[in-house]
Amino acid sequence: HNNMLKAGKYSMWTFPNPNDCKILFISDTCQWGIDFNGLANRDPQNDVLVAQVSSVNQDKVIDDFTISVEKMDEEIQLILMWDKTIVSLPMAVTSR
């Protein structure tokens, strides 16, 4: 699909599931974490872009949560890695 994320500052939240991951870019950069009830401490009205991507399970364990940005041809991959999970969000930079 064709979702646009304008240049700016965002917080990024992830909601991992066994086979996929929801990645949110949020305009509020001051809120993070969970509240005392264990629920996400965010206002969904501040969600700017929501992407649902598949996750890949691998045998190798990644000890530290890692965020990587890799250029592949004309595309950029935002790669999130933890434990035995890899999630990749394809992105493109435009001049719009």
N, C-alpha and C positions, 0 to 999 in steps of 0.2 A: 504494500500500500504506500500511499504518498503522504506521510505526515511531516509537517514542517515544524521545526524547532528554531525559533528566531535566536540570533546571537544574544547572549545575556548570561546572567548568573542563575543557576538552578541548584537545588539539592536533588540528589538521585536516590530513589528508594527502590528496593527489590523485594518481591514477594515470591520466593522460590516454592515450587511444587515438585513432586517426584519426576515429572517429565517435561516441565516447562517452567518459565519464570516470567513474572510480570515486572517490567521495569518502568518506573514513573519518574518523570522530570517535573519538579515542583517549583513554583515561583517563590515560595517562602523558603529562604535559606537559613532561617534561624531555628526551625523546629526539626527535631529528629527523635528517634527512639520510640519507646512505648510508654503509655501512661501507667498509672498504678493498677489498672484493671487488665494490663497485658495487651491492650489494643494500640494500634498505630496512633501516635500522637501527631496527627496531621488533619488539616481541613481539606477534604476532597475538592473544594471549590478552587484550590490553588494548583490542582493538577493541570499541567500545560500539555503534556504528551504522555500517553500510556502505550507501551508496546508489549505484546505477548510473544515470547520467543521460545523455541524448543531448547531443552538442555541436553547435554551429552554426558553420559557417565563413562568414566575411564577407570583403569586399574590403578594408575599412579595416584598417590595421595599428595595433595598440595596443602602443606601445613599452614601457610599464611594466606589469608584472603588477598587476592591479587586483582588489580584492574590494569588492563593493558589496552593500548590503542595501536592497531596495526593497519598499515596501508596495503590494500590489495587491489591492484589495477586502479580503477577510478573510484573505488569504494574504500571506506574506512570501516574497520570492525572494532567495536567496543567489546572487549572480551573480559568477562568476569570469571574467576576461577577460585574454587575453594573445595576442600576435602577431595572428593572424586568427581566433582561436577564442573563442567565448562558451559558457559552461556555466551553466545555471541550475537551482538546486535549490529546489523549492517547499517551504515550511515553514508550519506553523500553530502559534500559541501557544495552549496550553490551560491550564486551571486545575487539572488533575489533579495 
